[in-house]
């Protein structure tokens, strides 16, 4: 059972996966995007890997910069955190 839970957690997709996929689609690297939004690469990496949450402020910035609504980002974040919590 423990190995099943570890596998489920590993397969759980943080909202940052969508950020990374979007950046790949538009041809922008994570480093370039971090610089564009005035963040350190480390801060953006933390959001991408799910160790830092997407806040309302971050969601608004993502909407402005990537054209994907802030409500999408908040829902994606809430779903991820809920799924993660259910596995604890």
C-alpha positions as CSV (number, residue, x, y, z in Angstrom):
1,X,0.0,0.0,0.0
2,X,2.8,2.4,0.9
3,X,4.4,2.0,-2.6
4,X,1.0,2.6,-4.2
5,X,0.7,5.9,-2.3
6,X,4.2,6.9,-3.3
7,X,3.4,6.2,-7.0
8,X,0.1,8.1,-6.8
9,X,2.0,11.1,-5.3
10,X,4.6,10.9,-8.0
11,X,2.0,10.8,-10.8
12,X,0.1,13.8,-9.3
13,X,0.6,16.7,-11.6
14,X,1.2,20.1,-9.9
15,X,-0.2,23.2,-11.6
16,X,3.4,24.1,-12.5
17,X,3.3,21.3,-15.1
18,X,0.8,23.5,-17.0
19,X,3.1,26.5,-16.7
20,X,6.0,24.5,-18.0
21,X,3.9,23.1,-20.9
22,X,2.7,26.6,-21.8
23,X,6.2,28.0,-21.8
24,X,7.4,25.2,-24.0
25,X,4.5,25.8,-26.4
26,X,5.3,29.5,-26.7
27,X,9.1,28.9,-26.9
28,X,10.1,30.6,-23.7
29,X,12.5,29.0,-21.2
30,X,11.8,28.9,-17.5
31,X,14.8,31.2,-16.9
32,X,13.6,33.7,-19.5
33,X,10.1,33.7,-18.0
34,X,11.4,34.2,-14.5
35,X,13.4,37.2,-15.7
36,X,10.4,38.6,-17.6
37,X,8.2,38.5,-14.5
38,X,11.0,39.7,-12.1
39,X,11.3,36.4,-10.2
40,X,14.3,34.4,-9.4
41,X,14.6,31.1,-11.2
42,X,14.4,29.3,-7.8
43,X,11.1,31.0,-7.0
44,X,9.6,30.0,-10.3
45,X,11.0,26.5,-10.0
46,X,9.3,26.1,-6.6
47,X,5.9,27.0,-8.2
48,X,6.5,24.7,-11.1
49,X,7.4,21.7,-8.9
50,X,4.5,22.4,-6.6
51,X,6.5,23.1,-3.5
52,X,5.2,26.7,-3.5
53,X,1.5,27.3,-4.1
54,X,-0.1,29.5,-6.8
55,X,-1.5,32.4,-4.9
56,X,-4.1,34.8,-6.1
57,X,-1.4,37.3,-7.0
58,X,0.5,34.7,-8.9
59,X,-2.6,33.6,-10.7
60,X,-3.3,37.2,-11.8
61,X,0.3,37.5,-13.0
62,X,0.0,34.2,-15.0
63,X,-3.2,35.4,-16.6
64,X,-1.6,38.7,-17.6
65,X,1.6,37.0,-18.9
66,X,0.3,33.7,-20.3
67,X,-3.3,34.6,-21.2
68,X,-4.8,31.8,-19.1
69,X,-7.4,33.0,-16.7
70,X,-6.6,33.4,-13.0
71,X,-9.7,31.3,-12.2
72,X,-8.1,28.4,-14.1
73,X,-4.9,28.7,-12.1
74,X,-6.7,28.9,-8.7
75,X,-8.9,25.9,-9.6
76,X,-5.8,23.9,-10.8
77,X,-4.0,24.8,-7.5
78,X,-7.0,23.9,-5.3
79,X,-7.5,20.6,-7.1
80,X,-3.8,19.7,-6.7
81,X,-3.7,20.6,-3.0
82,X,-6.9,18.7,-2.4
83,X,-5.6,15.6,-4.1
84,X,-2.3,15.9,-2.3
85,X,-4.1,16.2,1.0
86,X,-6.3,13.2,0.3
87,X,-3.2,11.1,-0.1
88,X,-1.8,12.1,3.3
